[in-house]
Amino acid sequence: MRTRLLKLALFAAASAVAVFAQSANAHLDFAGNLQMLACDPVSSAPCFRMQLNVVDAQGHPAGVELPENAKLPASMRVHLENEELTPFYAAAEHGSSAPQHRVALVLIDISGSMNRKLSTGNTRFEAARSALEDFLNQFQNGYDEVAIVPFESHHVIDTIRNARFVTTRQDALAAATALPLPGPRNNTALYSAVSAGLDTLSQQAKSEAAQSGKPPDTLLIVMTDGTNEILRGDDPGLLAGPAGLEQVSSKVRQSGMQVIGIGFGDPSEIDQTALKALSTKSFMASGYDELRRIFALAHKLLTDRLTATFVSPWPDRASLAGRTLHVTADLTLPSGQVLTSTPQVWSAPAIGLPLYEGRCSAAEMKALLDETSGTTGGWISVVRPLVVFGGLAALLLILWFWVPRLVWPEQYIGEVPAARWLGSSGSRAQRPGRDPTGFGPQSKQIEGLNRAPSEGTIVQPDFTRTRLERYGKE
């Protein structure tokens, strides 16, 4: 009994030491690029969203106690150039009642070398499929979306582009079971597979963002047991050599997506340098247990993310044109320990204004409104669009109704009322002053020219003289 208690005590002490060591080496790691967001009408200045993981020195998720979501924004600081900012919104996905929608794409190498047996008697492919099934068992219906795609050196691009994303754990496990067996003539088009995977995942993320209004969290997992190998008979145009590696490596950095590269098998047979260049995090596994643990770590990196959003100190997008921003973040834990992030760089295009990559979510917009509601500048930013709209409406009314009356007044005077000339019986009304010619008493001086009011006036043209002669003699 004492021996058993001693073993339990030693195990607990070892676990505590491991947790302490992990916490001591913990730091923040960016899970993707910064995203510039539009937060109008609450703020006319651009906002930036960043996603972070808490990891240890090996890049594994670190088990640390985080502040509550309500206290998380005040516990964080963002260092942007020479300024220190506090995010107006921050939330940890772990334990959230409404987690963020997540989209993952898993590329599995089915080259001929995946048929090699491990010490357990299973092939590499069988071990990889079993570890993948354990990964999919953590699938959360309604929030996770995944596609399982094999790759080798034939029909690489078309196969990955036609990936089928499923939304239930049952369909995901069925896709893993349906993976084709590795063929002896299959080589490894690693570079082209990663490039096509980025395109497919990006397209799916854009489609989901268009439907939900908020971009999902994304993850690309690439598992291989060898190197990029292209031989005769493989697809034409597949990427190879240093130029192909640099092209895909640059594409990974610019995509802003988290790419997990897994090398499985004999480390001497795996191009670890290329795998690191093709991913944001890379791991090595020689057996099933290690591979299963790495898949679990990849899932935890996808689900346990910190999201923080802050307002740019520059007033508009034009002020960000041509700028390169260096960003780091700090997080103070309840224990007092401060976690610092690796640096992240955001660059505006060399020509033109930077484009918004999305809009603030409803939760982010509410947090920003709550923060700015107590300041004059916040209310001004809310009221300003309404004032501008009202002013433009008033100007349009003036231009439409009042200005034409000044320019063309005769069109708006109207006809003179008949009562001004006629009495109630229809006869000519008596007015002081001079009557029209031909109707007054003075016309009686000319005998024979008197006429009734109903008689018309006929003007006889004079064709005996030209108009110039007539005016000249007069």
C-alpha positions in Angstrom: 0.0 0.0 0.0 2.8 2.4 0.9 4.6 1.5 -2.4 1.4 2.4 -4.4 1.0 5.6 -2.5 4.6 6.5 -3.1 4.2 5.9 -6.9 1.1 8.1 -7.0 3.0 10.8 -5.2 5.9 10.6 -7.5 3.7 10.7 -10.5 1.8 13.7 -9.2 5.1 15.5 -8.5 6.4 14.7 -11.9 3.2 15.9 -13.5 3.4 19.1 -11.5 7.0 19.7 -12.5 6.1 19.1 -16.2 3.2 21.5 -16.0 5.4 24.1 -14.3 8.1 23.7 -16.9 5.6 23.9 -19.7 4.0 27.1 -18.2 7.5 28.6 -17.7 8.3 28.2 -21.4 4.9 29.2 -22.7 4.5 32.0 -25.2 2.0 33.3 -27.7 2.2 32.2 -31.3 0.3 33.8 -34.2 -2.1 31.3 -35.9 -2.3 33.3 -39.0 -1.8 36.7 -40.6 -3.5 39.9 -39.2 -6.8 40.7 -40.9 -7.8 44.3 -41.6 -11.5 44.7 -40.9 -14.2 47.3 -41.6 -16.0 48.3 -38.3 -18.2 51.2 -39.6 -20.4 52.8 -38.6 -19.1 52.4 -35.1 -15.5 53.3 -36.2 -14.3 54.9 -39.3 -10.8 53.8 -38.6 -9.8 50.3 -39.7 -9.6 47.5 -37.2 -7.3 44.5 -37.0 -8.1 41.0 -35.9 -5.3 38.6 -34.7 -5.5 34.9 -33.7 -3.0 33.4 -31.3 -2.2 30.0 -29.7 -0.5 29.5 -26.3 2.3 27.1 -27.0 5.5 25.8 -25.4 9.1 25.8 -26.7 8.3 22.9 -29.0 5.3 24.5 -30.5 2.8 22.2 -28.6 -0.3 23.7 -27.0 0.6 24.8 -23.4 -1.8 24.1 -20.6 -2.0 27.5 -18.8 -4.8 29.2 -16.9 -6.2 32.0 -19.0 -8.2 35.0 -17.7 -11.9 34.9 -18.1 -13.2 36.2 -21.4 -14.7 39.3 -19.7 -11.3 40.2 -18.3 -9.3 39.0 -21.3 -9.2 42.3 -23.3 -7.8 44.2 -20.3 -5.2 41.5 -19.8 -3.7 42.0 -23.3 -1.5 44.6 -24.9 -0.7 45.1 -28.5 2.6 46.7 -29.5 2.3 48.4 -32.9 5.3 50.3 -34.0 5.9 52.7 -31.1 2.4 52.5 -29.7 0.8 50.3 -27.1 -2.8 49.5 -27.6 -5.5 47.6 -25.7 -7.8 45.4 -27.8 -11.5 46.3 -27.5 -12.4 42.6 -28.0 -10.7 39.4 -26.9 -12.1 35.8 -26.5 -10.7 32.3 -26.0 -12.4 29.7 -28.1 -11.7 26.9 -25.6 -14.7 26.2 -23.5 -16.9 28.7 -25.4 -20.6 27.9 -25.6 -20.6 29.0 -29.3 -17.2 28.2 -30.8 -16.0 29.6 -34.1 -16.8 27.8 -37.3 -13.7 25.8 -38.3 -12.6 24.4 -41.8 -9.8 21.9 -42.1 -8.2 20.1 -45.1 -6.1 17.0 -44.5 -3.8 15.8 -47.3 -2.6 12.2 -46.9 0.4 10.9 -48.9 -0.4 7.6 -50.7 2.9 7.2 -52.5 4.3 3.6 -52.8 6.6 4.0 -49.8 3.5 4.3 -47.5 3.1 0.5 -47.9 6.3 -0.1 -45.8 5.7 -1.8 -42.5 6.3 -0.5 -39.1 7.6 -2.4 -36.1 4.0 -3.1 -35.1 3.4 -5.0 -38.3 1.0 -2.3 -39.7 1.9 -0.3 -42.8 2.5 3.4 -42.6 -0.7 4.0 -44.5 -2.7 1.9 -42.0 -1.2 3.7 -39.0 -1.9 7.1 -40.7 -5.5 6.2 -41.3 -6.0 5.0 -37.7 -4.4 8.2 -36.3 -6.6 10.2 -38.7 -9.7 8.5 -37.4 -8.8 9.4 -33.8 -8.4 13.0 -35.0 -11.9 12.9 -36.6 -13.4 11.5 -33.4 -12.9 14.9 -31.9 -15.0 16.4 -34.7 -17.8 18.7 -33.4 -20.9 18.6 -35.6 -22.2 22.0 -36.5 -18.9 23.8 -36.0 -16.2 21.6 -37.8 -16.0 21.1 -41.5 -13.3 18.8 -43.0 -12.1 17.2 -46.2 -9.8 14.2 -46.4 -7.9 14.1 -49.7 -5.2 11.6 -50.8 -2.3 12.8 -53.0 0.6 11.3 -55.0 1.9 12.2 -58.4 -1.1 11.5 -60.7 -4.2 13.8 -61.1 -2.9 15.8 -58.2 -4.5 19.2 -58.9 -7.9 17.9 -60.0 -8.2 15.6 -57.0 -7.5 18.3 -54.4 -9.6 20.9 -56.2 -12.5 18.5 -56.1 -12.2 17.9 -52.4 -15.5 17.2 -50.7 -16.0 19.0 -47.4 -18.3 17.3 -44.9 -20.0 18.6 -41.8 -20.7 15.5 -39.7 -18.3 13.2 -37.9 -19.9 10.2 -39.6 -19.2 11.5 -43.1 -15.7 12.5 -42.1 -14.9 8.9 -40.8 -16.4 7.5 -44.0 -14.1 9.7 -46.1 -11.1 8.4 -44.1 -12.1 4.8 -44.6 -12.6 5.4 -48.3 -9.0 6.5 -48.8 -7.4 4.5 -51.7 -4.5 2.2 -51.0 -1.0 3.4 -52.0 0.1 2.2 -55.4 3.6 1.0 -56.3 3.9 3.5 -59.2 2.8 6.5 -57.1 5.4 9.2 -56.4 5.2 12.2 -54.1 4.1 15.6 -55.6 4.4 17.3 -52.3 5.0 20.9 -53.5 2.0 20.9 -55.9 -0.2 19.2 -53.3 0.4 22.0 -50.7 -0.1 24.7 -53.4 -3.4 23.2 -54.5 -4.5 22.6 -50.9 -4.0 26.3 -50.1 -6.2 27.3 -53.0 -8.9 24.8 -52.2 -9.0 25.7 -48.5 -9.0 29.4 -49.3 -11.9 29.0 -51.7 -13.9 27.0 -49.1 -13.2 29.6 -46.4 -14.4 32.4 -48.7 -17.6 30.5 -49.5 -18.3 30.0 -45.8 -17.6 33.6 -45.0 -20.0 34.8 -47.8 -22.7 32.7 -46.2 -22.1 33.4 -42.5 -20.6 36.9 -42.8 -17.5 35.9 -40.8 -14.4 34.0 -42.0 -13.9 30.6 -40.3 -10.8 29.4 -38.7 -8.8 27.3 -41.1 -6.2 24.5 -40.9 -4.2 22.6 -43.5 -2.6 19.3 -42.5 -0.1 17.7 -44.8 1.3 14.2 -43.9 4.1 12.7 -46.0 6.8 10.0 -45.5 9.3 11.2 -48.1 10.4 14.0 -50.3 9.0 15.8 -53.4 9.6 13.2 -56.1 8.6 13.7 -59.7 9.4 11.1 -62.4 8.6 10.3 -65.9 4.9 9.4 -66.4 3.8 11.7 -63.6 1.5 14.8 -64.2 3.1 17.4 -66.4 3.9 20.8 -64.8 4.3 19.6 -61.3 6.4 21.8 -59.1 9.9 20.6 -58.3 13.4 21.8 -57.4 14.5 24.9 -55.3 12.3 27.2 -57.5 9.2 25.1 -56.8 9.9 24.9 -53.1 10.4 28.7 -52.8 7.2 29.4 -54.8 5.1 27.3 -52.5 6.9 28.5 -49.3 6.1 32.1 -50.3 2.5 31.1 -51.0 2.2 29.6 -47.5 3.5 32.8 -45.8 1.2 35.0 -47.8 -1.9 32.9 -47.3 -2.1 33.6 -43.6 -3.3 30.1 -42.9 -2.0 27.7 -40.4 -0.3 24.8 -42.1 0.8 21.7 -40.1 3.4 19.6 -41.8 3.8 16.0 -40.5 6.7 13.8 -41.4 5.9 10.2 -40.8 8.4 7.3 -41.0 12.2 7.2 -41.1 13.6 10.7 -40.5 16.5 10.1 -42.9 14.0 9.5 -45.8 12.1 12.8 -45.1 13.1 16.2 -46.4 12.6 18.0 -43.1 14.0 21.3 -44.5 11.4 21.3 -47.2 8.6 20.3 -44.8 9.5 23.2 -42.5 9.5 25.7 -45.4 6.1 24.4 -46.5 4.4 24.7 -43.2 3.9 27.1 -40.3 4.6 24.2 -37.8 6.2 20.9 -38.6 6.4 17.7 -36.5 8.1 14.3 -36.9 6.6 11.0 -36.0 8.2 7.5 -36.4 5.3 5.4 -35.0 1.6 5.3 -34.6 1.5 6.7 -31.0 3.6 9.8 -32.0 1.4 10.3 -35.1 -1.8 10.1 -33.1 -0.4 12.6 -30.6 0.5 15.1 -33.3 -2.9 14.9 -34.9 -4.4 15.6 -31.4 -2.0 18.6 -31.1 -3.1 19.9 -34.5 -6.8 19.7 -33.5 -6.0 21.6 -30.2 -4.1 24.3 -32.2 -7.3 24.7 -34.3 -9.8 24.8 -31.4 -7.8 26.5 -28.6 -7.2 29.9 -30.2 -7.3 33.4 -28.8 -9.0 36.1 -30.9 -8.2 39.7 -30.2 -9.3 42.8 -32.2 -8.0 46.3 -31.9 -8.6 49.7 -33.6 -5.8 51.0 -35.8 -4.2 54.3 -34.6 -4.4 55.6 -38.2 -7.8 57.2 -39.1 -8.4 55.6 -42.4 -7.1 53.1 -45.0 -5.4 55.9 -47.0 -3.1 56.5 -44.0 -2.1 52.8 -44.1 -1.1 52.8 -47.8 2.4 51.6 -48.3 3.0 50.9 -44.6 4.6 47.8 -43.1 3.5 47.2 -39.5 5.4 45.1 -37.0 3.0 43.7 -34.3 3.6 41.8 -31.1 1.1 41.0 -28.3 1.4 40.4 -24.5 -1.0 38.5 -22.3 -0.9 38.7 -18.5 -2.1 35.5 -16.8 -4.0 35.4 -13.5 -0.8 34.1 -11.9 1.0 37.3 -13.0 3.1 35.6 -15.7 3.3 37.5 -18.9 3.3 35.7 -22.2 4.8 37.4 -25.2 4.1 36.6 -28.8 6.4 36.0 -31.7 6.5 39.1 -34.1 4.0 39.4 -36.9 4.3 41.6 -40.0 1.4 43.2 -41.9 2.2 44.9 -45.2 0.0 47.1 -47.3 0.2 46.8 -51.1 2.9 48.9 -52.7 0.3 50.6 -55.0 -3.3 51.5 -54.0 -5.2 51.3 -50.8 -5.2 48.1 -48.7 -8.4 46.2 -49.0 -10.6 45.1 -46.1 -10.4 41.3 -45.5 -13.8 41.2 -43.7 -16.0 43.0 -41.3 -16.2 43.0 -37.5 -18.5 40.3 -36.2 -21.6 41.1 -34.1 -19.7 40.4 -30.9 -16.8 42.6 -32.0 -19.1 45.4 -33.0 -20.9 45.3 -29.7 -17.6 45.4 -27.8 -16.4 48.3 -29.8 -19.7 50.2 -29.3 -19.6 49.6 -25.6 -16.0 50.9 -25.4 -16.7 54.1 -27.4 -20.2 54.9 -26.0 -18.7 56.8 -23.1 -16.5 59.1 -25.3 -17.5 62.0 -27.5 -15.5 60.7 -30.4 -17.4 57.4 -30.3 -20.8 59.0 -30.6 -19.6 61.4 -33.3 -18.5 58.4 -35.3 -21.9 56.9 -35.0 -23.9 60.1 -35.6 -21.6 61.4 -38.4 -23.0 59.1 -41.2 -26.6 60.1 -40.2 -25.7 63.8 -40.3 -24.0 63.4 -43.7 -27.0 61.5 -45.1 -29.5 64.2 -43.8 -27.4 67.0 -45.3 -27.2 65.3 -48.7 -31.0 64.7 -48.6 -31.7 68.4 -47.8 -29.3 69.5 -50.6 -31.1 67.2 -53.1 -34.5 68.7 -52.1 -33.2 72.3 -52.7 -31.7 71.4 -56.0 -34.9 69.7 -57.1 -37.6 72.1 -56.0 -36.1 75.5 -55.3 -33.3 76.2 -57.8 -35.5 75.6 -60.9 -38.0 78.3 -59.7 -35.1 80.8 -59.7 -33.8 79.8 -63.1 -37.2 79.4 -64.9 -39.7 81.5 -62.9 -42.1 81.9 -65.8 -42.7 78.2 -65.8 -44.0 78.4 -62.2 -46.1 81.7 -62.3 -49.2 80.1 -63.9 -52.2 81.7 -65.7 -53.9 85.0 -64.7 -57.3 84.2 -63.2 -60.2 85.1 -65.4 -62.0 87.0 -62.6 -59.4 89.6 -62.9 -60.9 90.7 -66.3 -64.5 89.4 -66.0 -67.2 90.1 -63.6 -69.6 87.5 -62.1 -71.9 87.7 -65.1 -69.1 87.1 -67.6 -69.0 90.8 -68.6 -66.0 93.0 -68.5 -65.2 94.0 -64.9 -64.9 97.7 -64.2 -61.4 98.7 -63.2 -60.0 102.1 -62.4 -57.7 103.4 -64.9 -57.5 103.1 -68.7 -59.4 100.4 -70.6 -57.9 98.4 -73.4 -57.8 100.1 -76.8 -61.1 99.9 -78.7 -63.3 99.4 -75.7 -63.2 102.8 -73.9 -65.2 105.9 -74.5 -62.3 107.5 -76.4 -63.0 105.2 -79.3 -66.3 107.0 -80.0 -64.3 109.9 -81.4 -63.7 107.8 -84.4 -67.0 107.3 -86.1 -67.6 103.8 -87.3 -64.8 102.1 -85.4 -66.9 101.2 -82.4 -67.0 97.4 -81.8 -68.5 94.9 -79.4 -66.3 93.1 -76.9 -67.0 89.8 -78.7 -65.5 91.1 -82.0 -61.9 90.0 -82.7 -59.0 92.1 -83.9 -57.7 91.3 -87.3 -54.2 92.5 -88.3 -53.8 93.1 -92.0 -50.3 92.6 -93.1 -48.7 95.5 -95.2 -46.8 94.1 -98.2 -46.2 97.5 -99.8 -43.1 98.2 -97.9 -40.3 96.3 -96.3 -39.9 96.3 -92.6 -36.7 98.4 -92.8 -38.4 101.0 -95.0 -41.4 101.2 -92.7 -39.3 101.7 -89.6 -37.0 104.2 -91.5 -39.9 106.5 -92.4 -41.5 106.3 -89.1 
